Amino acid sequence: GITYLDHAGAALFPESLLKAFTDDLRNNVYGNPHSQNISSKLTYDTIEHVRYRILQHFHTTAEDYTIIFTSGCTAALKLIAESFPWIPDGTKQPSSRFCYLTDSHTSVVGMRGITASMNVLSVPIKPKEILLAKSRLPAEEQNCTTPHLFSYPAQSNFSGTKYPLSWIQDIKSGKLCPIKIPGKWFVLLDAASYVSSSPLDLGVHQADFIPISFYKIFGFPTGLGALLVHNRIAPLLRKTYFGGGTAAAYLAGEDFYFPRKSIAERFEDGTVSFLDIIALKHGFDVLEELTGGMEKIKQHTFALAHYTYTVLSNLKYANGAPVVRIYSDTDFSSPDVQGPIINFNVLDENGEVLGFSQVDNMASLHNIHVRTGCFCNTGACQMHLDISNEDIQRNLQAGHVCGDNIDLVDGRPTGSVRISFGYMSSFEDAQTFLNFIIATRLSKSDAEIPFQCVTKPTTESVPDEHLSFNSADKLSPALQISDRELRNNPFETETTGSWQPEPEAESIRAAVSEAAVPTCRKGGKPITVAKIYLYPIKSCSAFEVTEWPVGNQGLLYDRNWMVVNQNGVCMTQKQEPRLCLVNPSIDLEQKIMVIQAEGMDPISVSLEDNAGKEAVICESKVCSHRVKTHDCGERIAGWFSTFLGRPCRLIRQSSDMKSKSHQKNTKGLSPATNISLSLVNEAQYLLINVASILQLKEHISARVKEPLEIEELIRRFRANIVISAPESFEEEEWAEISIGALQFQVVGPCSRCQIICIDQQSGERNKEILQSLSAARGRKTNFGIYLMNQLLGSSFSDILSVGSQVLPVLKENTEIQPPTSSEEKCSG
């Protein structure tokens, strides 16, 4: 078999990742996220979910960081160089500086080409120099606001050295100064190599820019990376080119362009690689399932590297000469300072270097895959191999260029050999490599020496909840190095997601106004509540009641649950019409929700808010906001997956989660705050009028062969409150209504989508319904009005009942029809 030891170059992907991804593509249609159709909305929602999954992986939130998808880490670095708010030399202000550690990837050093074009000076800093740069600037110079940028790798891709993450805060606070110059320092942390095998907590180490490439973590997809930008610097970034999807508005004939408000949308030119982004979700899932998390990967890979380093460094020829020369800044004593990378050159008995190409060719014969050269890190290569600037130029004249097979020039190495371990690496991989070195360099008598110099690693089984490392889908036993007391103890896997701050519900178009002018509805027959429906599970069947408690989010338990797909995205009848065949009912006495469907045994869910596995989800109308939820468990997930024929889960909104209204200008309404929403799209309640239904029925009857029953039409419009009023569509003229002791603000009309085309009894579609509505309303698709409850006190014990009288207050400047009787009602 193959022994793959280039995990720093690219991780290997497991078969289960590909299967989960291809199953996802078979079960869902993902359209261009810039479109507005169903498949495109699904794509957009899934992408937003992945953004939050990335933030969660790095222990941060959208309040602190924005995810900008790029084609890779290199593209992210280029974006930083182009958009950083540099102040060029030659202006009245002190000019900016771009400083970078010499042990940096080519893509970091290459940023100086862009800064030079902007007349900004670049300054290389050697690792030893940054440790000596501890003097603070004079007080009078600390108030300068000129922005400077310092870049360094969290882990050297050459040697695996981990540079202190504490540098981030030290540099930003002025404790460390890369160079003595007035101004404010920002930090770019190149995390591409580091995050492949180590956890990164951005809640603690808050760098301003963190570029990453996902193939180094998951192996698949390739060609996808991200830039994590701290929100304190994001508004300062500059951008000249604007591509598709980045403009809020622009003119083709004039120099006018207005960017989108979202930082991510502003910098993601064109259509993002949306299928690859969707694959990331499965990458995170599989990584967690197979390994138990990044801390376990860190311990596992370091144990392999430590063992290999210890044996390798003790290999000697018969004359006592070392077999290899290892290039490292550490003694591999701790995973906090050393990653799972070993860089070396093989020596002969006289201490002369064997060319890396020769070693690579020999390794290939043994089916061992290593990396050779300078690994796109000339600075580290020069430092460790003692190659001068003149040597680099001389080697170029001799015909050597980066990435070729010219490994020796005048007997001196131009590069080295690198092996690196990943989460799929096993103890057998390490042994195979060591046996290769021994077999090709040492005699049998020599080979007995090294294994006596190191304590043989013992293995410890990975906990049952995680698979062991033995194949493409398994991880090797976690290693212990007893002489270093490196034990890979099982870590408890968190079952709950990160707590997210309360979101602001952008979808609410208005909220309760502090004062309304009470224009009375004059005359007419009394208006009453005809029906009351709640929908405990979003997009599932209605639960009809004659009276029901009112909570702080609307009808008690209305849309408290929803079904999500395997990517954590809300499923609605748009994607899965059979949801309407799921019939939930609430039993307040027994405190359970009973769920029924044809062909399935009934199943119950407790109404008690016992938080289980938390998940951050996003669905179309509340998108770009996090909704804190908890999972209802495997039993319920299995029930829904069996009925719908696709993997899905039932989740519930956490009881302490409130959606605040987004302040949006709506005619006649003043903005409000702290409006609490369940998992609804727009507002707490939706009201429709039977008279409006009857008028619409006439238009529909002219377009369909079989007439529709009133009850069927009512259910299609999925309202909470159905009223019986004398005039059709008169509800659209109301500003407020009172029902008993309850007062409601009208926050706008409900613009209908294709869900009304779905027969709520059979799940069958009929496109004529939406077309008839559009024709009847003059191309509009408004039907029904949204309401928000005006809470008059802290008690939520009010009851909404069928038969209650509805007292409306008309909008201002509305023509009032002449009264048809002497009776006149006013909400007062």
C-alpha positions in Angstrom: 0.0 0.0 0.0 0.8 3.7 -0.1 2.4 5.5 2.8 1.3 9.1 2.5 3.5 11.6 4.4 2.6 14.9 2.8 -0.3 15.9 4.9 1.1 19.5 5.2 0.8 19.7 1.4 -2.8 18.3 1.3 -4.9 16.2 3.6 -6.4 13.0 2.4 -10.2 12.8 2.2 -12.1 9.8 3.6 -14.6 7.9 1.5 -17.4 8.8 3.9 -16.9 12.5 3.1 -17.4 11.9 -0.6 -20.4 9.7 0.0 -22.1 12.2 2.3 -21.4 15.0 -0.2 -22.6 13.0 -3.3 -25.7 11.8 -1.3 -26.4 15.5 -0.6 -26.2 16.4 -4.3 -28.5 13.5 -5.2 -31.1 14.5 -2.7 -31.0 18.3 -3.3 -30.9 20.7 -6.2 -28.5 23.6 -5.6 -28.9 26.6 -7.8 -26.9 29.8 -8.2 -27.2 31.6 -4.9 -27.6 35.0 -6.7 -31.0 33.8 -8.1 -34.2 33.9 -6.1 -35.8 30.5 -7.0 -36.2 27.6 -4.5 -33.0 25.8 -5.3 -31.0 29.1 -5.2 -32.5 30.0 -1.8 -31.5 26.5 -0.5 -27.9 27.2 -1.7 -27.8 30.6 -0.1 -29.1 29.3 3.2 -26.7 26.3 3.2 -23.7 28.7 2.5 -24.8 30.9 5.4 -24.9 27.8 7.6 -21.4 26.8 6.6 -20.1 30.3 7.4 -21.4 29.8 11.0 -20.0 26.3 11.1 -16.6 27.7 10.2 -16.8 30.4 12.9 -17.9 27.8 15.4 -14.9 25.6 14.5 -12.6 28.5 15.4 -14.5 29.3 18.6 -15.8 32.7 17.5 -19.0 34.4 16.3 -20.3 36.6 13.5 -20.2 39.5 16.0 -16.4 39.4 15.8 -15.5 37.9 12.4 -16.7 37.8 8.8 -16.0 34.9 6.5 -15.0 35.8 3.0 -14.7 32.8 0.7 -11.8 32.8 -1.7 -10.1 30.3 -4.0 -7.6 29.5 -1.4 -5.2 31.0 1.2 -3.1 32.7 -1.5 -6.2 34.5 -2.9 -7.0 35.6 0.6 -3.6 37.1 1.1 -3.8 38.9 -2.2 -7.1 40.3 -1.1 -5.6 41.7 2.1 -2.7 43.3 0.2 -5.1 45.0 -2.2 -7.7 46.2 0.3 -5.7 47.1 3.4 -5.9 50.9 4.1 -2.3 51.6 3.4 -1.0 55.2 3.7 1.7 55.6 0.9 5.0 57.2 1.4 5.2 60.8 0.4 2.0 62.1 2.0 1.8 64.4 5.0 0.9 61.5 7.3 3.5 59.0 8.4 3.4 56.1 5.8 2.4 52.5 6.4 4.7 49.5 6.7 4.2 45.9 5.7 6.3 43.6 7.9 6.5 39.9 7.6 8.4 37.1 9.2 11.1 35.7 6.9 9.8 32.2 7.8 6.7 32.8 5.7 5.1 31.2 2.7 5.8 32.7 -0.8 2.2 33.9 -0.9 2.8 36.2 2.1 6.1 37.5 0.8 4.5 38.1 -2.6 2.2 40.7 -1.0 5.1 43.1 -1.1 4.7 43.3 -4.9 1.3 44.9 -4.3 2.5 47.2 -1.4 5.4 48.4 -3.5 3.0 49.5 -6.3 1.2 51.5 -3.6 4.5 53.1 -2.5 4.4 51.3 0.8 7.7 49.9 2.2 8.0 46.2 3.1 10.3 45.1 5.9 11.3 41.4 6.4 11.7 40.4 10.1 13.7 37.4 11.2 12.2 35.3 13.9 15.0 36.1 16.4 14.5 39.8 15.7 10.9 39.9 16.7 11.8 38.4 20.1 14.1 41.3 20.7 11.6 44.0 19.7 10.1 44.6 23.1 10.7 48.3 23.6 7.6 50.5 23.6 7.2 53.6 21.6 7.4 57.0 23.3 4.0 58.2 24.6 3.8 61.0 22.1 4.1 58.5 19.2 1.5 56.0 20.5 -1.4 58.2 19.4 -0.5 57.9 15.7 -3.2 56.1 13.8 -1.2 55.2 10.7 -2.1 51.5 9.9 0.7 49.0 9.7 0.5 45.3 9.0 2.6 42.5 10.5 2.2 39.0 9.1 3.5 35.7 10.6 2.6 32.0 10.4 1.0 30.3 13.3 3.0 27.3 12.1 6.0 27.2 9.8 5.1 25.1 6.8 8.9 24.3 6.5 9.8 23.0 9.9 6.5 22.8 11.8 7.7 25.4 14.4 4.7 27.0 16.1 5.2 30.7 16.7 3.5 32.2 19.8 -0.1 33.2 19.3 0.5 35.6 22.2 2.3 37.8 19.6 -1.0 38.8 18.3 -2.1 40.7 21.4 1.5 41.8 22.2 1.9 43.5 18.8 -1.6 45.0 18.8 -1.0 46.4 22.3 2.4 47.8 21.5 4.2 45.4 23.8 6.0 44.1 20.8 7.1 46.4 18.0 8.2 44.7 14.7 9.9 48.0 13.9 10.1 51.2 15.8 7.6 53.5 13.9 4.6 55.4 15.1 1.2 54.0 14.2 -1.3 51.2 14.9 -0.4 47.6 14.2 -2.8 45.1 12.7 -1.9 41.4 12.6 -2.2 38.9 9.8 -2.0 35.3 11.1 -1.2 32.8 8.3 -3.0 29.8 9.7 -3.1 27.6 6.6 -0.5 25.1 8.0 -1.5 25.4 11.6 -5.3 24.6 11.4 -4.7 21.4 9.5 -3.7 19.7 12.8 -4.3 22.1 15.7 -7.3 23.9 17.2 -7.3 27.7 16.8 -9.4 29.7 19.3 -10.1 33.1 17.8 -12.1 34.0 20.8 -8.7 34.3 22.7 -6.3 35.0 19.9 -8.0 37.7 17.9 -5.9 38.3 14.9 -7.2 40.8 12.3 -6.8 38.6 9.3 -6.7 34.8 9.2 -6.4 33.2 5.7 -6.9 29.4 5.4 -7.2 26.7 2.7 -9.8 24.0 3.4 -8.1 21.2 1.5 -5.3 21.2 4.1 -7.9 20.3 6.7 -10.3 18.0 4.8 -8.5 17.0 1.6 -11.7 17.9 -0.3 -12.8 20.2 -1.7 -9.7 21.8 -3.3 -9.6 25.3 -4.7 -11.5 26.8 -1.8 -10.3 28.9 1.0 -11.5 31.7 3.2 -10.4 34.9 4.8 -11.6 35.5 8.3 -11.6 39.3 8.9 -12.1 40.8 12.3 -15.1 43.2 12.1 -13.1 46.0 13.7 -10.9 46.3 10.6 -13.4 45.1 7.9 -15.1 48.5 7.4 -11.7 50.1 6.7 -10.9 47.7 3.8 -10.8 49.3 0.3 -12.0 47.8 -2.9 -11.7 49.0 -6.5 -12.9 46.2 -8.7 -16.5 45.1 -8.3 -17.7 41.8 -9.7 -21.1 40.1 -10.0 -23.0 39.9 -6.7 -21.0 42.7 -5.0 -23.0 45.7 -6.0 -26.1 47.1 -4.3 -26.4 49.4 -7.4 -24.3 50.7 -10.2 -24.6 52.5 -13.6 -23.1 51.1 -16.8 -23.0 54.5 -18.4 -21.7 56.6 -15.5 -19.1 56.2 -12.8 -21.6 55.2 -10.1 -21.2 52.2 -7.9 -22.7 51.5 -4.5 -21.4 48.3 -2.7 -23.4 45.8 -0.8 -23.6 46.3 3.0 -22.3 42.8 3.8 -18.5 42.7 3.9 -18.6 39.1 2.6 -20.9 39.9 -0.3 -18.8 43.0 -1.1 -15.6 41.0 -1.5 -16.8 37.8 -3.0 -16.6 38.7 -6.6 -18.9 36.7 -8.9 -20.6 33.4 -7.9 -18.8 31.6 -5.1 -17.9 28.0 -5.5 -21.1 27.0 -3.9 -21.0 23.2 -4.3 -17.5 23.2 -2.8 -18.7 25.3 0.1 -21.6 22.9 0.7 -19.0 20.1 0.8 -17.3 21.8 3.8 -20.3 21.0 6.0 -19.7 17.3 5.4 -16.0 17.8 6.0 -16.6 19.2 9.4 -19.1 16.4 10.2 -16.8 13.6 9.1 -13.8 15.1 10.8 -15.6 15.3 14.1 -17.1 11.8 13.7 -13.8 10.2 12.9 -11.5 12.0 15.3 -13.5 13.6 18.1 -12.1 17.1 17.4 -9.0 19.1 16.6 -7.4 18.7 20.1 -7.4 14.9 19.5 -5.8 15.4 16.1 -3.2 17.7 17.6 -2.2 15.1 20.2 -2.4 12.2 17.7 -0.3 13.8 15.0 2.3 15.2 17.4 2.8 11.7 19.0 3.6 10.3 15.6 6.0 13.1 14.8 7.7 12.9 18.2 8.3 9.2 17.9 9.6 9.5 14.3 11.8 12.5 15.3 13.2 10.6 18.3 14.1 7.5 16.3 15.3 9.5 13.2 17.6 11.7 15.3 19.2 8.7 16.9 20.1 6.9 13.6 23.9 6.5 13.3 26.3 5.0 10.9 28.9 2.5 12.2 31.4 5.4 12.4 29.0 7.4 14.7 28.0 9.8 12.0 24.3 10.8 11.9 22.1 9.4 9.1 20.0 12.6 8.8 20.3 16.3 9.6 17.0 17.6 11.0 16.1 21.2 10.5 14.1 22.3 13.5 13.9 25.0 16.1 12.5 22.7 18.8 13.3 19.3 20.3 9.8 18.0 19.7 9.0 18.1 23.4 5.6 19.8 23.2 2.7 20.0 20.7 2.3 23.6 21.7 5.5 24.6 20.1 6.0 22.0 17.4 3.6 20.7 14.7 3.6 17.3 13.0 6.3 18.2 10.4 9.8 16.9 10.2 12.2 18.5 7.7 15.6 16.9 7.0 18.3 15.8 4.6 19.8 12.4 4.4 23.6 12.3 4.9 26.2 9.7 3.9 28.8 8.3 6.3 31.1 11.3 5.6 28.4 13.9 6.5 27.7 14.9 2.9 24.1 15.6 1.9 22.3 13.2 -0.5 20.2 15.2 -2.9 16.5 15.3 -2.1 15.6 14.1 -5.5 17.5 10.9 -4.9 15.8 10.4 -1.6 12.4 11.1 -3.2 13.0 8.6 -6.0 14.0 5.9 -3.5 10.9 6.7 -1.4 8.7 6.3 -4.4 10.1 2.8 -5.0 8.8 2.0 -1.5 5.4 3.6 -2.2 6.2 6.4 0.3 5.0 9.9 -0.7 7.1 12.7 0.7 7.6 16.4 -0.2 10.9 17.8 -1.4 12.4 21.2 -2.3 12.0 24.5 -0.4 8.2 24.1 0.1 7.4 27.7 -1.1 9.3 29.1 1.9 12.6 30.4 0.7 13.2 32.4 3.9 13.1 29.3 6.2 15.0 27.3 3.6 17.8 29.9 3.6 17.8 30.1 7.4 18.0 26.3 8.1 20.2 25.3 5.2 22.5 28.3 5.5 21.8 29.5 2.0 22.8 33.1 1.4 21.1 35.6 -0.9 24.1 35.3 -3.2 23.7 31.5 -3.2 20.0 31.8 -4.3 21.0 34.0 -7.2 24.0 31.8 -8.1 21.7 28.7 -8.1 19.3 30.5 -10.4 22.2 31.2 -12.8 23.1 27.5 -12.6 19.6 26.6 -13.9 17.9 25.8 -10.6 14.4 27.2 -10.1 11.8 26.5 -7.4 10.2 23.1 -7.8 12.7 21.4 -10.0 14.9 18.4 -9.4 18.2 20.2 -9.2 18.9 19.2 -5.5 22.7 20.0 -5.3 24.7 22.9 -6.7 28.4 22.6 -6.0 27.7 19.9 -3.6 25.5 22.0 -1.4 21.7 21.3 -1.1 19.2 23.6 -2.7 16.4 22.1 -0.6 15.4 19.3 1.7 12.9 16.5 2.4 9.7 17.0 4.4 7.4 14.4 6.0 4.2 15.5 7.7 1.5 13.6 9.5 -2.3 14.1 9.4 -5.3 12.7 11.3 -5.3 9.7 9.0 -1.7 8.9 9.7 -0.9 5.8 11.7 1.9 4.3 13.7 2.5 1.9 10.8 3.1 4.9 8.5 5.9 6.1 10.9 7.4 2.7 11.1 7.3 2.1 7.3 9.1 5.4 6.8 11.8 4.6 9.5 12.3 1.1 8.1 12.8 2.7 4.6 15.5 5.0 5.9 17.1 2.1 7.9 16.9 -0.3 5.0 18.5 2.1 2.5 21.2 3.6 4.7 22.1 1.1 7.4 23.4 -2.4 7.7 21.5 -4.9 9.9 23.8 -4.4 12.8 23.5 -0.6 12.7 19.7 -0.9 12.5 19.5 -2.5 15.9 20.8 0.7 17.6 18.1 3.3 17.1 15.2 1.4 18.6 17.1 0.9 21.8 17.4 4.7 22.2 13.7 5.5 22.5 10.8 4.0 24.5 8.6 2.1 22.2 5.2 3.8 21.8 2.2 2.1 23.3 -1.2 2.4 21.9 -4.4 3.5 23.6 -7.8 2.8 22.0 -9.8 5.7 20.8 -13.2 5.9 22.7 -16.1 3.9 21.3 -17.9 7.0 20.1 -15.1 7.6 17.6 -13.7 5.3 15.0 -10.2 4.0 15.3 -7.6 5.0 12.7 -6.9 2.0 10.5 -8.2 2.8 7.0 -9.3 5.7 4.9 -12.2 6.1 7.2 -10.4 5.2 10.4 -7.8 6.7 12.6 -4.8 4.8 14.1 -4.7 4.2 17.9 -3.6 7.3 19.8 0.0 7.1 20.8 1.8 7.5 24.1 5.4 8.4 24.4 6.2 7.4 27.9 9.5 9.1 28.2 7.8 12.5 27.4 4.6 11.6 29.2 2.7 12.3 26.0 -0.7 10.7 26.5 -3.5 11.1 24.1 -6.3 10.8 26.7 -9.9 10.7 25.4 -11.4 14.2 25.4 -15.1 14.6 26.1 -16.7 15.6 22.9 -19.0 18.6 23.3 -22.6 17.8 22.4 -23.8 21.4 22.4 -22.9 24.1 20.0 -21.5 27.5 20.8 -23.9 30.0 22.4 -24.7 32.8 20.0 -25.7 36.3 20.9 -29.3 37.3 20.3 -29.9 38.0 16.6 -31.8 40.9 15.1 -34.7 39.6 13.1 -34.3 41.5 9.8 -37.5 40.1 8.4 -39.9 42.0 10.7 -41.1 44.8 8.6 -42.3 46.9 11.5 -43.2 46.7 15.1 -45.7 47.9 17.6 -46.1 51.7 17.3 -46.1 53.7 20.5 -49.2 55.6 19.5 -51.8 55.2 16.8 -54.5 57.5 15.7 -57.8 55.6 16.4 -59.8 56.0 13.2 -62.8 53.9 13.7 -64.2 51.4 11.3 -67.8 52.6 10.7 -70.8 50.4 10.6 -71.1 47.0 9.1 -71.7 43.6 10.7 -69.6 42.5 13.6 -66.2 40.9 12.7 -65.4 37.7 14.6 -62.7 35.1 14.8 -63.8 32.1 12.8 -60.9 29.8 13.1 -57.6 29.6 15.0 -54.6 27.5 13.8 -51.2 27.0 15.1 -48.3 25.3 13.4 -46.1 23.7 16.1 -43.6 22.4 13.5 -42.8 25.0 10.8 -44.1 24.0 7.4 -46.0 21.0 8.8 -49.8 20.6 9.1 -52.0 23.0 11.0 -53.3 22.2 14.5 -56.8 23.7 14.7 -58.1 24.9 18.1 -61.1 26.8 19.4 -59.2 28.7 22.0 -55.5 28.9 22.8 -53.1 30.7 25.1 -51.1 33.6 23.8 -47.4 33.7 24.6 -44.7 36.3 24.2 -43.9 35.0 20.7 -47.5 34.6 19.4 -49.7 31.6 19.9 -48.2 29.3 22.5 -45.9 26.7 20.8 -46.6 28.1 17.3 -43.6 27.3 15.1 -41.4 26.3 18.0 -40.0 23.4 16.1 -38.7 22.9 12.5 -37.3 20.2 10.4 -33.8 20.6 9.0 -31.9 18.7 6.4 -28.5 17.0 6.9 -26.8 20.4 6.4 -28.8 22.0 9.2 -30.9 24.1 6.8 -34.6 24.5 7.4 -36.8 22.4 5.2 -40.1 23.9 4.0 -42.9 22.7 1.7 -41.0 24.5 -1.1 -38.4 21.7 -1.0 -40.5 19.0 0.6 -44.3 19.2 0.0 -44.8 16.0 2.1 -44.2 18.1 5.3 -47.8 19.1 5.1 -48.8 15.5 5.7 -47.1 15.6 9.1 -49.8 16.3 11.7 -48.6 17.7 15.1 -51.0 18.3 18.0 -50.3 19.8 21.4 -51.6 18.3 24.6 -51.2 21.0 27.2 -52.3 18.7 30.1 -49.8 16.0 29.4 -47.2 18.5 28.2 -46.4 16.7 25.0 -46.6 17.2 21.3 -47.9 14.2 19.4 -46.8 13.8 15.8 -48.7 11.6 13.4 -48.5 10.8 9.7 -50.1 8.1 7.5 -48.2 4.8 7.7 -46.3 5.8 10.7 -46.7 5.1 14.4 -47.5 8.2 16.4 -44.5 9.7 18.2 -44.4 12.3 21.0 -42.1 15.1 22.0 -42.0 16.7 25.5 -43.0 20.3 25.7 -40.4 20.8 28.4 -37.5 22.8 27.0 -34.8 20.2 27.7 -31.9 21.4 25.5 -30.1 18.6 23.8 -27.6 19.0 21.0 -27.5 22.6 20.0 -27.1 23.7 16.4 -26.7 27.0 14.6 -29.1 27.1 11.7 -30.2 29.6 9.0 -33.3 29.7 6.9 -34.3 31.9 4.1 -36.2 34.7 5.8 -34.1 34.9 8.9 -31.0 34.3 7.0 -27.7 36.0 8.1 -29.0 35.7 11.6 -28.3 32.8 14.0 -31.1 31.0 15.7 -30.2 29.1 18.8 -31.9 25.7 18.8 -31.5 22.3 20.3 -31.9 18.9 18.6 -34.8 16.7 19.6 -32.8 13.5 19.4 -32.2 10.4 17.2 -35.6 8.8 17.8 -37.5 11.8 16.3 -34.8 12.3 13.6 -35.3 8.7 12.5 -39.1 9.1 12.4 -38.9 12.1 10.1 -36.1 10.6 8.0 -38.2 7.5 7.5 -41.4 9.3 6.5 -39.7 11.9 4.2 -37.2 9.4 2.8 -34.2 11.6 3.3 -31.9 12.4 6.2 -33.4 15.1 8.4 -33.8 16.1 12.0 -36.3 18.0 14.2 -34.9 20.9 16.2 -36.5 23.3 18.6 -35.9 26.9 19.3 -34.4 27.5 22.7 -36.7 29.1 25.2 -34.4 32.0 25.9 -33.9 32.9 22.2 -35.6 36.1 21.1 -35.5 37.7 17.7 -35.4 41.4 17.8 -37.1 43.4 15.0 -35.0 45.0 12.4 -35.9 48.7 12.2 -37.4 49.2 8.7 -39.3 52.2 7.5 -42.9 51.2 7.0 -45.5 53.8 6.2 -47.5 54.8 9.2 -45.5 52.6 11.6 -42.8 53.5 14.0 -39.9 51.1 14.7 -39.9 49.0 17.7 -37.5 46.9 19.6 -37.3 43.6 21.6 -40.1 42.0 19.6 -39.9 38.2 20.3 -40.3 35.8 17.4 -40.5 32.1 17.1 -39.3 30.4 13.9 -41.7 32.4 11.7 -40.5 34.3 8.6 -42.1 37.6 9.2 -44.2 38.3 12.3 -46.0 36.6 15.2 -49.4 36.2 13.6 -50.9 35.9 10.1 -54.6 36.9 9.7 -56.8 36.1 6.7 -60.4 37.0 5.9 -63.1 34.5 4.8 -64.7 37.1 2.6 -61.4 37.6 0.8 -61.1 33.8 0.4 -64.6 33.7 -1.2 -63.7 36.4 -3.7 -60.5 34.7 -4.6 -62.4 31.4 -5.0 -64.4 32.9 -7.8 -61.3 33.8 -9.8 -59.8 30.3 -9.1 -62.9 28.5 -10.1 -62.7 30.1 -13.6 -59.2 28.6 -14.1 -59.4 25.1 -12.6 -61.5 22.1 -13.7 -62.5 21.0 -10.2 -63.8 23.6 -7.8 -61.9 24.0 -4.5 -63.6 23.9 -1.2 -63.4 26.9 1.1 -61.8 24.9 3.9 -59.1 23.7 1.5 -58.3 27.3 0.4 -58.2 28.5 4.0 -55.6 25.8 4.9 -53.5 26.6 1.9 -52.9 30.1 3.2 -51.7 28.8 6.6 -53.0 31.6 8.7 -53.1 31.7 12.5 -56.3 33.8 12.7 -59.2 33.4 10.3 -61.8 36.1 10.6 -65.3 36.5 9.2 -65.7 40.1 8.0 -68.4 41.6 5.7 -66.1 43.0 3.1 -63.3 41.2 1.2 -59.8 42.6 1.7 -61.0 45.3 4.1 -58.3 43.9 6.5 -55.7 45.6 4.3 -57.0 49.0 5.5 -56.4 48.3 9.2 -53.7 49.7 11.3 -54.5 47.9 14.5 -57.0 45.4 15.8 -58.3 44.3 19.2 -59.6 40.8 20.0 -60.9 40.7 23.5 -58.1 42.0 25.8 -55.5 41.5 23.1 -54.3 44.3 21.0 -52.4 43.8 17.7 -50.4 46.0 15.4 -50.7 45.4 11.7 -47.2 45.3 10.3 -47.9 44.8 6.6 -49.4 42.5 4.0 -48.3 38.9 3.4 -46.7 38.4 0.0 -47.5 34.9 -1.0 -45.1 32.3 -2.5 -45.7 28.9 -4.1 -46.6 27.2 -0.9 -50.2 28.2 -1.5 -50.1 25.9 -4.6 -49.7 22.9 -2.3 -52.8 21.0 -1.3 -52.4 20.7 2.5 -54.3 17.4 2.5 -52.4 15.6 -0.2 -49.2 17.5 -0.8 -50.0 17.8 -4.5 -49.1 21.0 -6.4 -51.4 23.2 -8.5 -49.7 26.2 -10.0 -53.0 27.8 -10.9 -53.6 29.0 -7.4 -50.7 31.5 -7.3 -51.5 32.5 -10.9 -55.1 33.1 -10.0 -54.1 35.2 -7.0 -51.8 37.3 -9.1 -54.5 37.8 -11.7 -57.1 38.7 -9.0 -54.9 41.2 -7.2 -53.6 42.9 -10.3 -50.2 41.0 -10.5 -49.7 41.3 -6.7 -49.6 38.2 -4.6 -50.5 39.8 -1.3 -53.1 37.9 0.8 -53.5 38.3 4.5 -51.9 40.6 7.0 -49.2 40.2 9.5 -49.8 41.1 13.2 -47.6 41.7 16.2 -49.0 41.5 19.7 -49.0 44.7 21.7 -48.2 43.3 25.1 -49.8 45.5 27.8 -48.1 43.7 30.8 -45.7 41.0 31.8 -48.3 38.3 31.9 -48.8 36.0 28.9 -51.9 34.2 30.2 -54.3 35.8 27.7 -56.5 33.4 25.6 -57.5 33.8 22.0 -60.9 32.3 21.3 -63.1 31.5 18.3 -66.2 33.7 18.3 -64.4 36.7 19.8 -65.2 40.0 18.3 -62.5 41.8 16.2 -62.4 45.6 16.5 -60.2 47.2 13.9 -58.6 50.7 13.7 -58.2 52.0 10.2 -55.0 53.4 8.8 -54.6 57.1 8.6 -55.7 58.8 5.3 -57.9 55.9 4.3 -61.2 56.5 2.6 -63.9 55.2 4.9 -66.9 53.6 3.3 -70.3 54.9 4.2 -71.8 53.0 7.1 -74.4 50.3 6.2 -76.0 50.6 9.6 -76.2 52.9 12.6 -73.9 50.6 14.5 -70.4 52.0 14.9 -67.4 50.3 16.6 -64.2 51.9 17.7 -61.2 50.3 19.4 -60.7 53.4 21.5 
